[in-house]
Amino acid sequence: MATSDAPTDDALEAFAAYQKFEAELRATGEFVSTEGLGHPAMSTTVRRSGKGIVITDGPFAELKEVLASFAVIDVSGLERARDIVARMVDLLGEPMEIRPIMGDDFA
């Protein structure tokens, strides 16, 4: 039986399939890195207020969705990124966003 502390069998199977796909991306040289992120309850939020900088424990807002991890891929263009992320979503079942890494020109 799955709990919030233990992944389901389906989640374990999905992750194993994703790891195989990640190995394919490593072989093509498109995979750069990936990192899991800590639970939102472990967040520290730093924001500016009228009284200066305020630092608080916990997430910045009531969350409906959580950013759990990120991956960096180096691809020829947006179409290839779409193909890769579509496969990731198919394997893991969770929605994902594609964002370019901001360049020196902030574009």
C-alpha positions as CSV (number, residue, x, y, z in Angstrom):
1,M,0.0,0.0,0.0
2,A,1.4,3.4,-1.0
3,T,1.6,6.3,1.5
4,S,2.8,9.8,1.0
5,D,6.2,8.6,2.1
6,A,6.4,5.6,-0.2
7,P,5.9,5.6,-4.0
8,T,3.3,3.4,-5.7
9,D,4.4,0.5,-7.9
10,D,3.1,2.5,-10.9
11,A,5.3,5.5,-9.9
12,L,8.3,3.2,-9.5
13,E,7.7,1.6,-12.9
14,A,7.3,5.0,-14.5
15,F,10.5,6.2,-13.0
16,A,12.4,3.1,-14.2
17,A,11.1,3.8,-17.8
18,Y,12.1,7.4,-17.5
19,Q,15.6,6.4,-16.4
20,K,16.0,4.3,-19.6
21,F,14.8,7.3,-21.7
22,E,17.3,9.5,-19.9
23,A,20.1,7.1,-20.8
24,E,19.0,7.5,-24.5
25,L,19.3,11.3,-24.2
26,R,22.7,10.9,-22.5
27,A,23.8,8.7,-25.5
28,T,22.8,11.4,-28.0
29,G,24.5,14.2,-26.0
30,E,21.2,16.0,-25.5
31,F,20.9,15.4,-21.7
32,V,22.7,18.0,-19.6
33,S,21.4,17.5,-16.0
34,T,18.4,16.9,-13.8
35,E,17.8,17.6,-10.1
36,G,15.0,16.8,-7.7
37,L,13.8,19.6,-5.5
38,G,12.9,19.4,-1.8
39,H,9.3,19.4,-0.6
40,P,7.6,22.8,-0.6
41,A,7.3,22.6,3.2
42,M,11.1,22.8,3.4
43,S,11.1,26.1,1.5
44,T,12.5,29.4,2.7
45,T,10.9,32.4,1.0
46,V,12.7,35.7,0.7
47,R,10.7,38.7,-0.5
48,R,10.7,42.4,-0.5
49,S,8.0,44.2,1.5
50,G,7.4,47.8,2.5
51,K,9.4,47.1,5.7
52,G,12.4,45.7,3.8
53,I,13.4,42.1,3.1
54,V,11.3,39.4,4.8
55,I,12.5,35.8,5.2
56,T,9.9,33.2,6.1
57,D,9.8,29.4,6.3
58,G,7.5,27.5,3.9
59,P,6.3,28.0,0.4
60,F,5.6,31.4,-1.0
61,A,1.9,30.8,-1.6
62,E,-0.8,28.3,-1.4
63,L,0.1,25.8,-4.1
64,K,-2.1,23.8,-6.4
65,E,0.9,22.3,-8.2
66,V,4.5,21.8,-7.1
67,L,7.7,22.0,-9.0
68,A,9.3,18.7,-8.0
69,S,12.3,18.6,-10.3
70,F,13.9,20.1,-13.4
71,A,15.9,18.8,-16.3
72,V,18.3,20.6,-18.6
73,I,18.5,19.4,-22.2
74,D,20.6,20.8,-25.0
75,V,18.7,20.4,-28.3
76,S,18.7,21.8,-31.8
77,G,15.4,23.7,-31.3
78,L,11.9,23.9,-29.8
79,E,10.5,21.1,-31.9
80,R,13.1,18.6,-30.6
81,A,12.4,19.8,-27.0
82,R,8.7,19.2,-27.6
83,D,9.4,15.7,-28.8
84,I,11.5,14.9,-25.7
85,V,9.2,16.5,-23.2
86,A,6.2,14.8,-24.8
87,R,7.9,11.4,-24.2
88,M,8.8,12.4,-20.6
89,V,5.1,13.3,-19.9
90,D,4.0,10.0,-21.5
91,L,6.4,8.1,-19.3
92,L,5.8,9.9,-16.0
93,G,2.2,11.1,-16.5
94,E,2.8,14.6,-15.0
95,P,2.5,17.9,-16.8
96,M,5.8,19.7,-17.7
97,E,6.8,23.1,-19.0
98,I,9.5,23.8,-21.6
99,R,11.5,27.0,-20.9
100,P,14.7,28.2,-22.6
101,I,17.6,29.0,-20.4
102,M,17.9,32.8,-20.2
103,G,20.9,34.1,-22.2
104,D,23.2,37.0,-21.4
105,D,20.7,39.3,-23.2
106,F,18.0,38.2,-20.8
107,A,16.0,36.7,-23.7
